[in-house]
Amino acid sequence: MKKRETGLMQKAKYLKQVLLLTACMVVVAACSSSKPQVNMDETQNFADIKTFYIQPPLNPINATLANHLSSAITQRLIEKGLTPSSEEDADIAVGYLPSTTTKEDGTTLNLGLGTGSYGRSGGISLGSIFSIPVGEQTTLQQGLQIDMVKDGTFVYSASGAVELESKDSISIQNKLDELVIKLLEQYPSNR
């Protein structure tokens, strides 16, 4: 009888470890930032695209932020082997749409304590007697969409978002720089 209880206790301990590991993996997956969504025209010969023109933002934003975004996009495209040009002479027009959203995450920790019995052994279980909010209930996200158009046809489109830890302008610019890098990472290089 003692060996059977020891075996059951070992199985219960193993089950708890598996459940804890699974819970940790779910939390990590939920906290990770989402990958950008990128779509390219597969029929387009990107080697033929040599010049670009950055259009003004598609929505009204702070002029300093608009200039910063234009500079960040320009820098990345130059690194890809493209050359800035006038609107009339450019092979592609590059438009961008920044957005800020607030996400309600509703994260709560449910606590409760109860007792029960199963066979000869007693146990303690956690239930949902009351809920406590955990961390911030809202999250501020900075989104950005970059579209490239050649002869009236979209050839490259990328969108994504990053979570903002701070709402000051320098932090937002830094996060936008990271986002621009991610969004233009898959653009084919001409170098």
C-alpha positions as CSV (number, residue, x, y, z in Angstrom):
1,M,0.0,0.0,0.0
2,K,2.9,2.3,0.8
3,K,4.5,1.7,-2.6
4,R,1.3,2.5,-4.3
5,E,0.9,5.8,-2.5
6,T,4.5,6.7,-3.3
7,G,3.9,6.0,-7.0
8,L,0.8,8.1,-7.0
9,M,2.6,10.9,-5.2
10,Q,5.4,10.8,-7.8
11,K,2.8,10.9,-10.6
12,A,1.1,13.8,-9.0
13,K,4.4,15.6,-8.6
14,Y,5.3,15.0,-12.3
15,L,1.9,16.2,-13.4
16,K,2.3,19.4,-11.4
17,Q,5.7,20.0,-13.1
18,V,4.2,19.4,-16.5
19,L,1.3,21.8,-15.7
20,L,3.7,24.4,-14.4
21,L,5.9,24.1,-17.5
22,T,2.9,24.4,-19.8
23,A,1.6,27.5,-17.9
24,C,5.0,29.1,-18.2
25,M,5.1,28.4,-22.0
26,V,1.7,29.9,-22.4
27,V,2.7,33.1,-20.5
28,V,5.9,33.5,-22.5
29,A,4.0,33.0,-25.8
30,A,1.4,35.6,-24.8
31,C,4.0,38.1,-23.8
32,S,6.1,37.9,-26.9
33,S,5.6,40.5,-29.6
34,S,3.9,39.5,-32.7
35,K,5.8,39.1,-35.9
36,P,5.2,41.7,-38.6
37,Q,2.8,40.7,-41.5
38,V,4.6,41.1,-44.8
39,N,3.2,40.6,-48.3
40,M,5.1,40.9,-51.6
41,D,4.1,40.8,-55.2
42,E,5.8,37.6,-56.2
43,T,5.7,38.5,-59.9
44,Q,7.6,41.7,-59.3
45,N,11.3,41.9,-60.3
46,F,12.6,43.9,-57.3
47,A,16.1,44.2,-59.0
48,D,14.5,46.6,-61.4
49,I,13.5,48.9,-58.6
50,K,16.3,51.4,-58.0
51,T,14.7,54.6,-56.7
52,F,12.0,55.5,-54.2
53,Y,10.0,58.5,-53.0
54,I,8.6,58.7,-49.4
55,Q,5.1,60.2,-49.4
56,P,3.8,62.2,-46.5
57,P,2.1,60.1,-43.8
58,L,-1.4,58.8,-44.7
59,N,-2.8,60.3,-41.5
60,P,-2.1,63.5,-39.7
61,I,0.7,63.1,-37.1
62,N,3.2,65.2,-35.3
63,A,5.6,66.8,-37.8
64,T,8.7,65.7,-35.8
65,L,7.5,62.1,-35.7
66,A,6.7,62.2,-39.4
67,N,10.2,63.4,-40.2
68,H,11.7,60.8,-38.0
69,L,9.7,58.0,-39.6
70,S,10.6,59.3,-43.1
71,S,14.3,59.3,-42.2
72,A,14.2,55.8,-40.6
73,I,12.4,54.4,-43.7
74,T,14.8,56.2,-46.1
75,Q,17.9,54.9,-44.2
76,R,16.6,51.3,-44.3
77,L,15.9,51.5,-48.1
78,I,19.3,53.0,-48.8
79,E,20.8,50.1,-46.9
80,K,18.8,47.8,-49.3
81,G,20.5,49.5,-52.2
82,L,17.8,52.0,-53.3
83,T,18.3,55.7,-54.0
84,P,15.9,58.5,-52.8
85,S,14.4,60.4,-55.8
86,S,11.8,63.0,-56.6
87,E,8.2,61.9,-56.9
88,E,8.2,62.1,-60.7
89,D,11.4,60.1,-61.2
90,A,10.9,57.4,-58.5
91,D,10.4,53.8,-59.4
92,I,8.2,53.3,-56.3
93,A,6.2,55.5,-54.0
94,V,6.5,54.6,-50.3
95,G,3.6,55.4,-48.0
96,Y,3.3,54.8,-44.3
97,L,0.5,54.8,-41.8
98,P,1.4,55.0,-38.1
99,S,-1.3,54.2,-35.5
100,T,-1.5,54.0,-31.7
101,T,-3.9,51.6,-30.1
102,T,-4.8,50.7,-26.5
103,K,-5.3,47.0,-25.8
104,E,-7.3,45.9,-22.8
105,D,-5.7,42.7,-21.5
106,G,-7.9,42.0,-18.5
107,T,-5.3,39.9,-16.9
108,T,-6.4,38.7,-13.4
109,L,-5.2,36.3,-10.8
110,N,-7.9,34.2,-9.4
111,L,-7.3,33.0,-5.8
112,G,-9.3,30.8,-3.6
113,L,-8.6,28.1,-1.0
114,G,-10.6,25.0,-0.4
115,T,-10.2,21.5,1.0
116,G,-11.4,18.2,-0.2
117,S,-10.8,14.6,0.2
118,Y,-10.0,11.9,-2.3
119,G,-10.0,8.4,-0.9
120,R,-7.9,8.4,2.2
121,S,-5.8,11.5,1.4
122,G,-6.9,15.0,1.9
123,G,-6.0,17.9,-0.4
124,I,-6.0,21.6,-0.9
125,S,-7.3,23.1,-4.1
126,L,-7.3,26.6,-5.6
127,G,-10.5,27.9,-6.9
128,S,-11.9,31.3,-8.1
129,I,-13.2,32.8,-4.9
130,F,-12.0,36.3,-5.7
131,S,-10.0,38.0,-8.5
132,I,-7.1,40.4,-8.2
133,P,-6.0,42.5,-11.2
134,V,-2.4,41.8,-12.2
135,G,-0.2,44.5,-13.6
136,E,-1.7,47.2,-15.9
137,Q,-5.0,46.5,-17.4
138,T,-4.3,48.4,-20.6
139,T,-1.4,48.3,-22.9
140,L,-0.4,51.0,-25.4
141,Q,0.8,49.7,-28.8
142,Q,2.4,51.6,-31.6
143,G,1.5,50.3,-35.0
144,L,3.0,51.0,-38.4
145,Q,2.1,50.0,-42.0
146,I,4.5,50.6,-44.9
147,D,3.2,50.2,-48.5
148,M,5.2,50.4,-51.7
149,V,3.4,51.1,-55.0
150,K,4.8,50.8,-58.5
151,D,2.7,52.0,-61.4
152,G,-0.5,51.9,-59.3
153,T,0.1,48.4,-58.0
154,F,1.2,47.4,-54.5
155,V,4.5,45.5,-54.7
156,Y,5.3,45.4,-50.9
157,S,3.2,45.8,-47.8
158,A,4.2,45.3,-44.2
159,S,2.5,46.0,-41.0
160,G,3.2,45.4,-37.3
161,A,3.0,46.8,-33.8
162,V,5.2,47.1,-30.8
163,E,4.2,47.5,-27.2
164,L,5.2,50.8,-25.6
165,E,6.6,50.6,-22.1
166,S,6.8,54.4,-21.9
167,K,4.8,57.2,-23.5
168,D,7.5,59.7,-24.0
169,S,8.5,60.8,-27.5
170,I,12.1,59.4,-27.3
171,S,10.8,55.9,-26.3
172,I,8.2,56.0,-29.1
173,Q,10.8,57.0,-31.7
174,N,13.1,54.2,-30.5
175,K,10.3,51.6,-30.8
176,L,9.3,52.9,-34.2
177,D,13.0,52.5,-35.3
178,E,12.8,48.9,-34.2
179,L,9.5,48.4,-36.0
180,V,10.8,50.0,-39.3
181,I,13.8,47.5,-39.2
182,K,11.4,44.6,-38.8
183,L,9.0,45.7,-41.4
184,L,11.6,46.3,-44.1
185,E,13.8,43.3,-43.2
186,Q,12.2,41.1,-45.9
187,Y,12.4,43.7,-48.6
188,P,14.8,42.2,-51.3
189,S,18.3,43.9,-51.3
190,N,19.7,45.3,-54.5
191,R,23.3,45.0,-53.1
